[in-house]
Amino acid sequence: MINFKNINIITSLIAFSLFLALLLFPQIMFYLFQITENESAFFMARRSSILFLALGVLAWLTRNIDSNESKKAICLSYITMMFGLVVLGVVEYFRDKTGIGISLAIVTEFLLGSAYIRVYYLNRHAV
């Protein structure tokens, strides 16, 4: 069942995995997305890893909150991020800036964004 707690746990696990991958093994992402390895790419991967760490911490620490207002705000934030990443991924693919491997990220982001939309609508009228 998709509920706030479960989707936050899934999100935190994905975010923590991306944190570790981008910090320790960014070459995997470069290979998957067919991005050229250079110092700038490594620099951005390391910086991005910290953003994923923060998103994972947020999802993990808020998984048990009771406040529907807080749940709605968190859902809207993740919805914005996920669908923004979907659009960016599609645009960059069609601009030939990334390879077909971006489809894994696009599908994952779309599914997470859709799950957060579902949770948002289930909680929108709750007090």
N, C-alpha and C positions, 0 to 999 in steps of 0.2 A: 504494500500500500504506500502510495506517495503521500507523505505528510511532511511538515516542516522539519521535524527532527531527522527523518530518513534522508531527505534531499540535502540537508546541511551536512550530514555525515558523509554522504557520497561526494559532495562538493569539497569537503575538507580533505578527504582521501586523495582526490584527483589533484587538488591544489598542492598538498604536501609532496605528492609524487613529482609534479612539475617543478616544484621548488628544488628538490634534490637533483632531478635530471638537468635542469638549466644551470644549477650551480656547479655540479660535479662532472656532468657528461653532456655538455651542450652540443657536442658533435652529433649526438643522436637526433636532436631537433634539426640541425643543419642538414643532415642526411635525409630525414623524413620530409622536410619541406623543400629540399633541394636549394638550399641557401649557401652561398659562398662563405667559407670559413675565412675570417680575417680578424684582426685585433678589435675592430669596431663591433663586429658581430659577437665576439666573446664578451666584450664589455657590456653590451646591451643584454646578453643572456644572463650574465651575473646580476645585473640590476633588476631585470625582470623576475629573477628567481625570488628576490626579496618581496616583490609585490605578491607573488603567489603564496609565499609564506604568510603574509599578512591576511590575505583572503582566506587561507586555510584556518588560521587562528580565529578569525571572525566567525566563520561557519561553525567551527568546532565549539567555541565558547558560547554561541547563541543557540545551539541546538535544542536546549531545554527551556528556553524563555517562555513565559506565560503571556506576556503583553502582546496583544494582537496588533497594536499600533507599531510596536517594534518589529514584529514579524512582517507586517506589510511594508515597512520601510526597507528592511533587509531584502525582501523579495523583489521590490522595485529596483533596488540597486543591482542585484544579481541579474534581473531581467534585462536591464539596460546594458550591463557589461556583456552578457552572453550574446544578445542579439546584435550589439555593436561589433563584437568579434566575428559573428557569422557574416555580417555585411562586409567587413574589412577583409575577411578571408576569401570570400567570393570575388570581390573586386580585385584583390591582389593576384588571385589565380588567373582571372581573365586578362590581367595586365601582364601576364607571364613573369611575375615576380616571385612565384613559388610554384612548386610542383603539385602533382595530384595527391601527395601525402597530406596536404592541407585539408583534404576532405575528412580525414579522421577527426581533426580539431573542429571543423565546421559541424559535423554530425553530433559530436559530443556537446558542443556549445548550444546547438539547437535543442537537443534533448533536455539539457539542464535548464535552459531558458524556458522551455515549454513546461517543465515540471514546476518551476518557480511561478509561472503564470497560473497554473492549476492551484497551487497552494495559496497564492495571493487571492484568487477568487473565492476559495473556500473560507478565507479569513476576513474578507473585506467588510462584512456586515456584523461580525462578532464584536462584542463590546470589550 
